[in-house]
Amino acid sequence: MELYQIDPIGDPRWSEFLARHPRASVFHTPGWLEALRRTYGYESIGYTSSPSGERICNGLVFCRINSWLTGRRMVSLPFSDHCEPLCNVAEELEFFVQNLQAKVKRRECDYLEVRPINGSFLRREELSGFRPAGRYRLHRIDLRPDLDQIRRGFDKDSVVRRIRRAERAGLIEKCGNSENLLKDFYRLLVLTRARHDLPPQPYGWFQKLIDCLGDALQIRLAYQHKTPVAAILTLRFREIVVFKYGCSDARYKNLGAMPLLLWRAIERAKSTGAQEFSLGRSDEDNRGLITFKDHWTRDSTSLIYWRYPEPASSQSRQRWGIGMSKQVFAMMPKRVLALTGRLIYRHIG
């Protein structure tokens, strides 16, 4: 077996491969990779054992990040909830991993990071040199049952009653990916990130996502009269819809706009043939967000991001750094916080 490098954006075989692989996601697609390249300058690289001219039968995709702040690394993939290695048997994955580890040993990059859904990742993880770099939960709603059965799975107090309250409030809903909707979405995003003492993602990131993903990206906004009060952004690939971003104006929390938007997105996904609605990843330490998603579905799995090599003490230092950064961000005006986001995000993917 040999390892071949491909361009997953420019090689048409990659898209054809994704169209038939059962574990492919929106995060593997050329559109997502192109948005990362245009916004942050990340070079995307694919690896496969399929020679040039043959159909691709397996693959891993990475972005190369060169940062004076966070080092030279290969990540699969930055700003993505997950990016499953698309291998058919464990031996293929181990072959890929061994070859990629050799790149680190040759100092072609400082480290690798892989973000699979499959918790096993490597059969002999204890011998592989990979260590956990982050732990998350992934919530997913099965859309194959009928809508009434799906809705009966929601928590009555935290979800169903809040949806009814929002419906009685007469909120206006708009959906699409126009520039006007994006502007209203981004205003709410800045408010939400500031509440959590975090800089917002660059506005250009969302523009590039719309340019590269087209109608696979949808923004849903809820308005009270003409005031935007909540918004969500979803992505679609084949039969899976992903809730990627959500934001709101805290002054209108009692209206139940966020549950209403999620329910409408679920209804729409179901009516257009989707079989799964992903509520996305949640940091394992974010109990509030995990509880919110538990009210929608009990179907959650552990996500572990793996890094090679990973010093044993790095996670505690990383958490300390995040805590210190949030204290600094908390003191920044919103405009300065937004500028900070444009400057730092390319370093932290």
Beta strands, then each sheet from edge to edge (+ up, - down):
strand 1: 4-6
strand 2: 43-48
strand 3: 60-67
strand 4: 71-76
strand 5: 111-114
strand 6: 131-142
strand 7: 172-176
strand 8: 217-224
strand 9: 227-237
strand 10: 240-248
strand 11: 276-283
strand 12: 300-308
sheet 1: 1+ 2- 3+ 4- 5- 12+ 6- 11+ 10+ 9- 8+ 7-
end
